[in-house]
């Protein structure tokens, strides 16, 4: 180090402290409460003296101003220099004449009073004095990284040359016993009273360990230029002071001697090597990145609080990337560490934001880490925490890259949001549907929902929609939610609607991507027919999903907002305004008769209740029915459960008479045309009466009460086929010959 004296002021603006104190570093930030002049109590007339200027927002100056400041520095009540800075700066003052100097501030902007601190102690402004000696010590301990060795500096023992006014060596090739003191300056409360290790590096070397507030003597060797080389190691964070004192005896020109007390002190910053962000919860890690991994338990919901541990780390190596195993610093304090989130999984996800993006760091006695209990993350998945910007600490910049983090997660949505379409029911028989007849939904407008994950701030989480993180759809097809508790509700008040396969469920929930939707395909509800006939009415109903139907694999459910209870989702007003007509119907099979030598035709038709007056139904041919089918295959089922085939009771010895749906006797099944159809029988060539029962679908059965004691039972239509016997017309009740 070369010390020059030129009698001029050198204002160094390169040391501006641009610390981010709690997010107050924007223009228009807090005003200045007061300014501070800070310096140590020794100076040399042949060297520049460092003076620290600070613009303080609060009384203890724990927060420095984020606005630009300008002050007029005075020396002995005269203007010395105009100094501009933001937060703090260190400027240099020369006083080659020696002697005592009074420092102060005159004009300031923003306007505020000033205070004077000498050796860290507040003094009255009138006592803001500094004595510039012609002979003394000088050293400048560089700022360091806590715990890092090799922080070397030079100790100069100099005296002023009376001719050049410059400093010249006082000791050359000499070893002196120097008394060194060490003390803490900031923080005000020291949690860990760590010791400073001081090494004299020139032979003979010497090493001492100094307690805070204590002193130790060191054998210091000065080289031929009067410079001693030392190093200091402080294993904590903060601003500390190192002082040196030596009693130097000089001879007087007139005889005798006097003792000069050579003193100097310098403060320096010891900064953390980096920071580490760690989980507090045992459930807080999901390194596999797989939301279905057994070890990937839930840490928190998006936007809801979780606990995070922040550690200021001691130096371990220059290429350190993981500060999780470093010794924790206990004295570090900062009002606003800027932090951001970095998504880990899903790997194509968005980073999201942290609820606490500025962290105040201050530890209580005995603590080794700051616990942030109200941290939150706005997204779904897993993430790491990183520094959002470089950290400015007491004039030292810690790069944002000097931080490490555990994986935080897994995070789920706070609740689900459901958006449903408007399903359209599909008629089963052209323009109408029978009661009891299953119907479906039109292709493309089946019941469908989009399921979004929302955070506690009611914002949609983007990452929930990515791959397996959309846990509304189980990754295994067999485990996917099938809306097992879904039901139907009538809105007309005319009849009850339910699933046509009750108590089972018809249809299947399919899952699609881009966008992520769940849709119900193949469902077939039906309106239930009652014994009491009903006039035609238009369907209007709802498909109701339970809260479980619209909850995901983590039990995250559909809610109106984050504080509301879980609820189901309803597709309302299905069929409203669509003229979806329902008819109360039945199939009628008429008796038939004819010669035994000819084919016999039995008419059949579908009917519906066109109106009900005073409880009496009007049955009308259903001329719109072009869809009902019938089958003439021989059935052996004599009951009412079968839905297809023709049951016959053949007389003894009667041939195996077969029925057909066409007059050509070639087809065994047919469909009604305008509500009408026929059964055709082969020629039996034998007389006889054949009772018939045509098995039809449930919605075409009727409450015929054939046995007379089963009015609540649905029966297939019945009739008789008569061969070789004339029995009269069915519409003539009684016939006799009148003479």
C-alpha positions in Angstrom: 0.0 0.0 0.0 1.4 3.5 -0.9 0.2 6.5 1.0 0.5 9.8 -0.7 -0.1 13.3 0.6 -1.3 15.9 -1.8 -3.4 18.2 0.3 -6.5 17.5 -1.8 -9.8 15.8 -0.9 -10.5 12.5 -2.7 -14.3 11.7 -2.4 -14.7 8.0 -3.2 -18.3 7.4 -4.5 -17.5 3.8 -5.6 -18.3 2.5 -2.1 -21.9 3.3 -2.2 -23.9 0.9 -0.1 -27.0 0.0 -2.2 -28.4 -2.4 0.4 -32.0 -3.5 0.1 -33.4 -2.8 3.5 -36.8 -4.4 3.7 -37.9 -3.4 0.3 -37.4 0.4 1.0 -34.8 0.9 -1.8 -37.2 2.5 -4.2 -37.4 6.2 -5.1 -39.8 7.9 -2.8 -38.7 5.6 0.1 -38.5 6.6 3.8 -37.1 10.1 4.6 -33.8 10.7 6.5 -34.1 10.7 10.3 -30.5 11.9 10.8 -27.0 11.7 9.3 -24.0 10.1 11.0 -20.2 10.9 10.9 -18.3 7.8 12.0 -14.5 7.5 12.4 -11.8 6.2 14.7 -9.9 8.4 17.2 -6.6 8.5 15.4 -5.2 10.1 12.3 -2.0 11.0 10.6 -1.1 14.3 9.2 0.7 12.6 6.3 -2.1 10.3 5.3 -5.8 10.5 4.4 -8.3 9.7 7.1 -11.4 7.6 6.3 -14.7 9.0 7.5 -18.0 7.1 7.1 -21.1 9.1 6.2 -24.5 7.4 6.7 -28.1 8.6 6.0 -30.3 6.9 8.7 -34.0 6.2 8.4 -34.5 5.3 12.1 -32.9 6.3 15.4 -30.6 3.3 15.7 -29.7 3.5 12.0 -30.6 -0.2 11.4 -32.1 1.0 8.2 -30.3 3.3 5.8 -32.1 5.7 3.4 -32.8 4.6 -0.1 -33.0 8.1 -1.4 -30.0 10.0 -2.7 -28.5 12.3 -0.1 -26.1 15.3 -0.4 -24.2 16.7 2.5 -21.7 19.6 3.0 -18.7 18.2 5.1 -17.0 20.9 7.2 -13.6 21.0 8.9 -13.2 23.5 11.7 -16.5 25.1 10.7 -15.3 25.7 7.1 -16.7 23.8 4.1 -14.4 21.0 3.1 -16.3 19.0 0.5 -19.8 18.3 -1.0 -20.5 14.6 -0.8 -23.3 12.8 -2.6 -24.4 9.2 -1.8 -27.2 6.8 -1.3 -27.4 5.1 2.1 -23.7 5.4 3.1 -20.3 6.2 1.7 -16.7 6.5 2.9 -14.8 9.6 2.1 -11.3 10.7 2.9 -10.0 13.8 4.7 -6.5 15.2 4.7 -5.1 17.6 7.3 -1.3 17.9 6.7 -1.0 20.7 9.3 -1.6 18.3 12.1 -3.4 19.1 15.3 -7.0 18.9 16.3 -9.9 19.2 13.8 -13.6 19.7 14.4 -15.8 17.9 11.9 -19.4 18.6 11.1 -22.1 18.8 8.5 -23.7 22.0 7.2 -26.3 21.9 4.5 -27.9 18.5 4.0 -30.5 17.2 1.5 -32.9 15.8 2.5 -32.6 18.1 5.5 -31.9 16.4 8.8 -29.6 16.8 11.9 -26.4 14.9 12.2 -24.7 12.9 14.9 -21.0 12.1 15.5 -19.6 8.7 16.5 -16.0 8.2 17.5 -14.8 4.7 18.0 -18.4 3.6 17.9 -19.5 5.9 20.7 -21.8 8.9 20.3 -20.2 12.3 21.2 -21.7 15.7 21.2 -21.4 17.5 17.9 -19.1 20.1 19.6 -16.8 17.2 20.5 -16.6 15.7 17.0 -12.8 16.2 17.2 -10.0 14.3 15.6 -6.3 14.8 16.3 -3.9 14.5 13.4 -0.5 13.3 14.6 2.8 13.6 12.8 3.8 10.1 13.9 1.7 7.0 14.3 0.3 3.7 13.0 -1.9 3.2 10.0 -3.6 0.1 8.7 -6.7 -0.8 6.7 -8.2 -4.2 7.4 -10.2 -5.3 4.3 -13.7 -6.6 4.6 -13.7 -10.3 4.8 -15.8 -13.5 4.6 -16.6 -15.0 7.9 -14.4 -17.9 8.8 -12.1 -17.4 5.8 -8.4 -17.3 6.5 -5.8 -15.3 4.7 -7.4 -11.8 5.1 -4.1 -10.0 5.1 -3.3 -6.3 5.6 -0.3 -4.1 6.1 0.5 -2.2 9.2 2.5 1.0 8.6 4.5 2.8 11.3 5.2 6.2 9.8 6.2 9.7 10.6 5.8 12.9 8.6 8.8 14.1 6.6 9.2 17.8 7.5 10.5 18.6 4.1 8.0 16.7 1.8 5.1 16.5 4.3 4.8 12.8 3.2 4.9 9.7 5.4 8.1 7.9 5.8 8.9 4.6 7.6 9.3 4.9 11.4 10.6 1.3 11.9 12.7 -0.5 9.3 13.8 -4.1 9.7 12.7 -4.0 13.4 10.5 -6.2 15.5 8.2 -4.5 18.0 5.8 -5.7 20.6 2.5 -4.2 19.7 -0.7 -4.3 21.8 -3.7 -5.2 19.7 -7.3 -4.8 20.9 -10.5 -6.3 19.3 -14.1 -5.4 19.9 -17.6 -5.7 18.3 -19.2 -2.7 16.7 -22.4 -4.0 15.0 -24.8 -5.7 15.7 -25.6 -4.0 18.9 -26.3 -7.3 20.6 -23.8 -10.1 19.9 -25.3 -13.6 20.1 -22.0 -15.3 19.6 -19.0 -13.6 21.2 -16.5 -15.1 18.7 -12.8 -14.4 19.0 -10.5 -12.9 16.4 -7.4 -14.7 15.4 -4.5 -12.3 14.5 -1.3 -13.5 12.7 1.9 -11.6 12.2 3.1 -13.0 8.9 6.7 -11.7 8.6 9.4 -13.7 10.3 9.4 -14.1 13.2 5.7 -14.9 13.0 3.3 -14.7 15.8 -0.3 -15.7 16.3 -2.8 -14.6 19.0 -6.5 -15.1 19.7 -8.2 -12.0 21.1 -11.5 -12.0 23.0 -14.1 -9.3 22.2 -13.2 -6.3 24.4 -9.8 -7.7 25.1 -6.2 -7.1 24.1 -3.2 -9.2 23.2 0.5 -8.4 22.5 1.9 -9.5 19.2 5.5 -9.6 18.0 5.3 -7.6 14.8 8.2 -7.5 12.3 8.5 -4.4 10.0 10.4 -4.9 6.8 12.9 -2.5 5.2 10.2 -0.2 4.1 8.7 -0.1 7.6 5.7 -2.3 6.7 4.4 -5.2 8.7 2.1 -7.8 7.2 -0.7 -9.4 9.3 -3.9 -11.3 8.8 -7.1 -11.4 10.7 -9.7 -14.2 10.8 -13.1 -13.5 12.4 -15.5 -16.5 12.4 -18.7 -14.5 12.7 -20.7 -11.8 10.9 -20.9 -8.2 11.6 -18.7 -5.1 11.9 -15.8 -5.3 14.3 -12.9 -3.1 15.3 -9.2 -3.9 15.5 -6.9 -1.4 17.3 -3.1 -1.2 17.7 -1.1 0.6 20.3 2.6 1.0 20.8 4.6 3.3 23.1 7.4 4.8 21.1 10.2 6.6 22.8 12.1 9.4 20.9 15.0 11.6 21.9 14.6 15.3 22.2 17.0 17.6 20.3 17.7 19.5 23.5 18.3 16.3 25.4 16.2 13.8 27.2 13.3 11.8 25.6 9.6 11.6 25.4 7.2 8.8 24.8 4.7 8.9 21.8 1.7 6.7 22.0 1.2 5.3 18.5 -2.4 4.2 18.1 -4.7 3.3 15.3 -8.0 1.4 14.9 -10.0 0.3 11.9 -13.4 -1.4 11.6 -14.1 -4.0 9.0 -17.1 -6.1 7.9 -17.2 -9.8 8.1 -19.9 -11.1 5.8 -21.6 -14.5 5.4 -20.2 -16.7 2.7 -23.7 -17.5 1.6 -27.2 -18.6 2.7 -29.1 -21.8 2.9 -32.9 -22.3 2.8 -34.2 -25.5 4.5 -37.4 -27.3 5.3 -38.7 -27.4 8.9 -41.5 -29.9 8.2 -40.6 -33.6 7.9 -43.2 -33.8 5.1 -41.5 -31.0 3.2 -39.3 -32.8 0.7 -40.2 -34.4 -2.6 -36.9 -34.9 -4.3 -38.3 -37.6 -6.6 -40.4 -35.0 -8.4 -43.2 -37.6 -8.7 -46.5 -36.6 -7.1 -47.4 -40.2 -6.7 -44.1 -41.2 -5.0 -44.8 -42.6 -1.5 -42.3 -40.2 0.0 -43.7 -37.2 -1.7 -46.0 -36.1 1.1 -47.9 -32.8 1.1 -46.0 -29.8 2.6 -48.7 -27.1 2.2 -51.4 -25.8 -0.1 -50.5 -23.2 -2.6 -50.7 -19.8 -1.0 -51.0 -21.2 2.5 -48.3 -20.8 5.2 -45.4 -23.2 5.8 -42.2 -22.9 7.8 -38.8 -22.2 6.2 -35.4 -22.0 7.8 -32.8 -19.5 6.7 -29.2 -19.9 7.7 -26.3 -17.4 7.2 -23.3 -19.6 6.4 -19.7 -19.5 7.4 -17.1 -19.9 4.7 -16.0 -23.4 3.9 -14.4 -23.2 0.4 -14.3 -20.8 -2.5 -16.2 -23.1 -4.8 -18.9 -24.0 -2.3 -22.3 -24.5 -3.9 -24.1 -26.1 -1.0 -24.2 -24.1 2.2 -26.4 -26.5 4.1 -23.5 -28.2 5.9 -21.6 -25.0 6.7 -21.3 -23.6 10.3 -24.2 -21.2 10.9 -23.5 -17.6 11.8 -25.4 -16.2 14.8 -24.5 -12.5 14.6 -25.7 -11.7 11.1 -28.6 -9.2 10.8 -30.3 -7.8 7.8 -33.6 -6.1 7.3 -34.5 -7.3 3.9 -33.1 -10.4 2.2 -34.7 -10.5 -1.3 -35.8 -14.1 -2.1 -37.5 -15.8 -5.0 -38.8 -19.2 -5.8 -37.5 -21.5 -8.6 -39.8 -24.3 -9.6 -38.3 -27.8 -9.6 -41.3 -29.9 -10.6 -43.1 -30.0 -12.9 -40.0 -29.3 -14.9 -42.0 -27.2 -17.4 -43.8 -25.3 -14.6 -43.8 -21.6 -13.8 -41.8 -20.3 -10.8 -44.7 -18.7 -8.9 -44.1 -16.2 -6.2 -43.3 -16.4 -2.5 -45.6 -14.8 0.0 -42.6 -13.4 1.9 -40.1 -12.1 -0.8 -38.2 -9.9 1.7 -37.0 -11.5 4.9 -35.8 -9.7 8.0 -33.0 -11.7 9.5 -32.2 -11.3 13.2 -31.5 -14.2 15.6 -32.3 -14.5 19.2 -29.6 -15.7 21.6 -28.8 -19.4 21.1 -30.5 -19.6 17.7 -28.5 -20.6 14.7 -31.2 -20.0 12.0 -34.1 -17.7 11.2 -37.5 -19.5 11.1 -40.0 -18.0 8.8 -43.3 -19.5 9.8 -45.5 -17.5 7.4 -43.8 -18.3 4.1 -46.0 -19.4 1.2 -45.7 -20.3 -2.4 -48.4 -19.5 -5.0 -48.0 -22.6 -7.1 -48.4 -26.4 -7.2 -45.4 -28.8 -7.4 -42.0 -28.4 -5.7 -39.6 -25.6 -5.7 -36.4 -24.2 -4.3 -35.8 -20.8 -2.7 -33.0 -18.5 -4.1 -31.8 -15.0 -3.4 -33.6 -12.5 -5.6 -30.7 -10.1 -5.8 -27.2 -9.6 -4.5 -27.1 -8.9 -0.7 -25.5 -5.7 0.4 -24.3 -6.1 4.0 -22.4 -3.3 5.7 -20.6 -2.3 2.5 -20.0 -5.9 1.3 -21.8 -7.4 -1.6 -22.8 -11.1 -1.4 -23.6 -12.4 -4.9 -27.1 -13.8 -5.3 -25.5 -17.0 -6.6 -24.1 -17.7 -3.1 -27.2 -19.5 -1.8 -28.4 -23.1 -1.7 -31.8 -24.6 -1.0 -33.5 -27.9 -0.2 -36.5 -28.9 -2.3 -39.7 -27.6 -0.8 -42.9 -29.5 -1.5 -45.1 -31.1 -2.3 -47.6 -28.2 -2.8 -51.2 -28.8 -3.7 -53.9 -26.4 -4.7 -55.7 -24.8 -1.8 -59.0 -25.7 -3.4 -60.5 -26.6 -6.8 -62.5 -24.6 -9.2 -64.9 -26.3 -11.5 -66.2 -25.0 -14.9 -68.9 -27.1 -16.5 -70.5 -27.1 -19.9 -74.2 -27.2 -20.7 -75.0 -30.8 -21.6 -77.8 -31.6 -24.1 -79.9 -34.7 -23.7 -80.6 -36.8 -26.8 -84.1 -38.2 -27.6 -84.3 -41.9 -27.8 -87.1 -42.2 -30.3 -86.8 -39.4 -32.8 -88.9 -36.5 -31.3 -89.8 -38.1 -28.0 -88.7 -40.5 -25.3 -90.8 -42.9 -23.4 -90.9 -42.9 -19.6 -88.6 -45.7 -18.4 -86.7 -45.5 -21.7 -83.0 -44.7 -21.3 -81.8 -41.7 -23.1 -78.3 -40.3 -23.5 -76.5 -37.1 -24.3 -75.7 -35.7 -27.7 -72.2 -36.4 -29.0 -69.9 -33.5 -28.2 -72.1 -32.0 -25.5 -71.9 -34.7 -22.9 -71.5 -33.6 -19.3 -68.0 -32.2 -19.1 -65.9 -30.2 -16.5 -62.6 -28.4 -16.4 -60.9 -28.7 -13.0 -58.5 -26.0 -12.0 -56.4 -25.7 -8.9 -56.6 -22.4 -7.1 -54.3 -21.0 -4.4 -55.3 -19.4 -1.1 -55.3 -16.0 -2.8 -58.0 -17.3 -5.2 -55.6 -17.3 -8.2 -55.4 -20.2 -10.7 -52.3 -22.3 -10.3 -50.7 -23.0 -13.7 -48.6 -26.0 -12.6 -51.7 -28.0 -11.5 -52.6 -28.5 -15.1 -49.3 -30.2 -16.1 -49.0 -34.0 -16.4 -49.5 -36.1 -13.2 -49.6 -32.9 -11.2 -53.3 -32.6 -12.3 -54.2 -35.0 -9.5 -57.9 -34.8 -10.3 -57.0 -37.5 -12.8 -55.3 -40.5 -11.2 -52.3 -41.5 -13.3 -53.6 -45.1 -13.3 -56.7 -45.5 -15.5 -58.3 -48.1 -13.2 -58.1 -45.7 -10.2 -59.6 -42.7 -11.9 -62.6 -40.9 -10.5 -65.8 -42.2 -12.0 -68.2 -39.8 -10.3 -69.4 -42.7 -8.2 -71.8 -40.6 -6.2 -73.5 -38.9 -9.2 -77.2 -38.6 -9.3 -80.0 -37.0 -11.3 -82.7 -34.7 -10.1 -85.9 -33.8 -11.8 -86.9 -30.1 -12.1 -90.4 -30.5 -13.5 -92.1 -32.1 -10.6 -93.8 -34.6 -13.0 -91.7 -37.7 -12.5 -88.6 -39.1 -10.9 -85.4 -39.4 -12.9 -82.5 -41.8 -12.2 -79.9 -43.8 -13.8 -81.4 -46.4 -16.1 -79.0 -49.0 -14.6 -79.7 -48.2 -11.0 -78.3 -49.1 -8.5 -75.4 -49.4 -10.9 -74.2 -46.4 -13.0 -74.2 -46.2 -16.7 -71.5 -44.5 -18.6 -67.8 -43.8 -17.9 -65.8 -40.7 -17.0 -63.1 -40.2 -19.6 -60.1 -37.8 -19.1 -58.7 -35.6 -21.8 -55.7 -33.2 -21.9 -55.2 -29.8 -23.4 -57.3 -28.6 -21.7 -57.6 -31.0 -18.9 -61.2 -32.1 -18.7 -63.3 -35.0 -17.4 -66.4 -36.0 -19.5 -69.1 -38.5 -18.9 -69.6 -40.7 -21.9 -72.3 -43.3 -22.4 -74.5 -42.3 -19.4 -78.2 -43.2 -19.8 -80.6 -41.7 -17.4 -84.3 -42.4 -17.6 -87.5 -40.9 -16.2 -89.3 -43.5 -14.1 -92.9 -44.5 -15.0 -95.4 -44.6 -12.3 -98.6 -46.6 -12.2 -100.6 -43.4 -12.6 -100.5 -42.4 -16.3 -99.1 -39.0 -17.1 -99.7 -36.6 -20.0 -96.7 -35.7 -22.1 -94.3 -33.3 -20.5 -90.9 -31.8 -21.4 -87.9 -33.0 -19.4 -85.8 -30.6 -17.3 -83.3 -32.1 -14.9 -79.9 -31.8 -13.2 -76.9 -34.0 -13.0 -75.5 -33.7 -9.5 -71.9 -34.5 -8.6 -71.1 -34.9 -4.9 -68.2 -33.2 -3.2 -66.2 -36.5 -3.4 -66.9 -36.6 -7.2 -65.1 -33.3 -7.6 -62.2 -33.8 -5.2 -58.8 -34.8 -6.3 -56.4 -37.6 -5.1 -55.2 -35.4 -2.2 -58.7 -34.7 -1.0 -58.6 -31.1 -2.3 -62.2 -30.3 -3.0 -64.3 -27.9 -5.0 -65.1 -24.7 -3.0 -66.6 -21.3 -3.8 -63.5 -19.7 -2.2 -60.7 -20.7 0.1 -62.8 -20.3 3.3 -65.9 -21.9 2.0 -66.8 -25.6 2.7 -66.4 -28.4 0.2 -69.3 -28.7 -2.2 -70.6 -30.7 -5.1 -71.1 -29.5 -8.7 -74.4 -29.5 -10.5 -75.2 -29.4 -14.2 -78.4 -27.5 -14.0 -81.4 -27.1 -16.3 -80.6 -29.9 -18.7 -83.3 -29.9 -21.3 -84.6 -26.5 -20.4 -86.1 -24.9 -23.5 -85.2 -27.9 -25.7 -88.8 -29.4 -26.0 -87.5 -32.8 -24.8 -90.9 -34.6 -24.7 -91.5 -37.6 -22.5 -94.5 -39.9 -23.2 -96.2 -42.5 -21.0 -96.5 -45.5 -23.4 -97.3 -49.1 -24.0 -97.4 -51.7 -26.7 -100.7 -53.3 -27.7 -101.0 -56.7 -29.4 -104.4 -57.5 -30.9 -106.1 -60.9 -31.2 -106.2 -62.5 -34.7 -108.2 -65.2 -36.3 -108.3 -67.0 -39.7 -108.5 -70.2 -41.6 -106.1 -72.9 -40.6 -104.9 -73.1 -44.2 -103.7 -69.5 -44.4 -101.1 -67.4 -42.8 -102.5 -65.3 -39.9 -101.7 -61.6 -39.2 -101.9 -60.1 -35.7 -101.7 -56.2 -35.6 -99.6 -54.5 -32.9 -99.2 -50.8 -32.1 -97.7 -48.4 -29.7 -99.8 -46.0 -27.7 -99.2 -43.1 -25.4 -101.3 -41.1 -23.0 -102.1 -37.9 -24.9 -104.0 -36.4 -22.0 -105.4 -37.1 -18.6 -108.8 -35.7 -17.5 -110.1 -36.2 -14.0 -107.6 -39.0 -13.6 -108.8 -40.8 -16.8 -106.0 -41.2 -19.4 -106.7 -40.9 -23.1 -104.6 -43.5 -25.0 -103.6 -42.5 -28.5 -101.8 -44.2 -31.3 -98.2 -43.1 -31.1 -97.8 -42.2 -34.8 -94.4 -40.7 -34.1 -93.0 -44.1 -33.1 -90.6 -45.3 -35.8 -88.1 -46.8 -33.4 -89.7 -49.4 -31.2 -88.6 -52.9 -32.2 -90.2 -56.3 -31.7 -88.9 -59.8 -32.1 -90.8 -62.9 -33.1 -88.2 -65.4 -32.2 -89.7 -68.1 -30.0 -89.1 -67.4 -26.3 -89.3 -70.0 -23.5 -89.6 -67.3 -20.8 -93.1 -67.2 -19.5 -92.4 -64.3 -17.1 -92.3 -60.5 -17.5 -88.6 -59.9 -17.3 -87.6 -60.8 -20.8 -87.5 -57.9 -23.3 -87.3 -59.8 -26.6 -89.1 -62.8 -28.2 -92.5 -64.3 -28.5 -93.8 -66.7 -25.8 -96.5 -69.2 -27.1 -98.7 -71.8 -25.5 -99.3 -74.4 -28.3 -102.3 -76.7 -28.0 -101.6 -80.4 -27.7 -100.5 -81.9 -31.0 -100.3 -78.5 -32.6 -97.3 -78.0 -35.0 -94.4 -75.8 -34.0 -95.9 -72.6 -35.2 -93.4 -69.8 -36.0 -94.1 -66.1 -36.1 -92.5 -63.5 -38.4 -92.3 -59.7 -38.7 -93.0 -59.6 -42.4 -95.7 -61.0 -44.7 -93.1 -63.0 -46.7 -92.4 -64.9 -43.5 -88.6 -64.3 -43.7 -87.8 -61.8 -40.9 -88.0 -62.5 -37.2 -87.6 -58.9 -36.0 -89.1 -55.6 -37.1 -89.7 -52.0 -36.2 -92.9 -50.0 -35.9 -93.8 -47.6 -38.7 -95.8 -44.7 -37.5 -96.6 -46.7 -34.4 -97.9 -49.8 -36.2 -96.6 -53.3 -36.9 -97.7 -56.9 -37.4 -96.9 -60.4 -36.4 -97.3 -63.0 -39.2 -97.7 -66.7 -38.6 -96.9 -69.7 -40.8 -99.8 -71.9 -42.0 -100.5 -74.5 -39.3 -102.9 -76.6 -41.3 -104.5 -77.4 -38.0 -107.2 -75.7 -36.0 -106.5 -74.4 -32.6 -106.1 -71.4 -30.2 -102.6 -70.1 -29.4 -102.2 -67.7 -26.4 -99.3 -65.3 -27.1 -97.1 -63.0 -25.0 -94.8 -60.5 -26.9 -91.8 -59.7 -24.7 -91.1 -55.9 -25.1 -88.8 -53.3 -23.4 -90.0 -52.1 -20.0 -91.2 -48.8 -21.3 -93.6 -50.6 -23.6 -95.0 -53.0 -21.0 -98.3 -52.0 -19.3 -100.1 -52.2 -16.1 -102.6 -54.7 -17.6 -103.3 -56.5 -14.3 -103.9 -59.8 -16.2 -104.3 -62.0 -13.1 -106.6 -59.4 -11.5 -104.4 -59.0 -8.3 -101.2 -57.4 -9.7 -102.2 -53.8 -10.5 -98.7 -52.6 -9.7 -96.9 -55.0 -12.0 -95.9 -54.3 -15.5 -96.9 -57.0 -18.0 -96.0 -57.7 -21.6 -98.8 -57.3 -24.2 -100.9 -60.5 -24.7 -103.3 -61.8 -27.4 -104.6 -65.0 -28.9 -104.2 -66.4 -32.4 -107.2 -68.4 -33.6 -106.8 -70.9 -36.4 -109.8 -72.6 -38.2 -112.5 -71.2 -35.9 -114.6 -68.2 -36.6 -115.2 -66.4 -33.3 -116.7 -63.1 -34.5 -115.4 -59.6 -34.5 -113.5 -58.5 -31.5 -115.6 -55.3 -31.3 -118.9 -57.1 -31.2 -119.8 -58.1 -27.7 -122.8 -60.3 -28.5 -124.1 -61.7 -31.8 -127.3 -63.7 -32.5 -129.6 -64.4 -35.5 -132.9 -62.6 -35.4 -135.8 -64.2 -37.3 
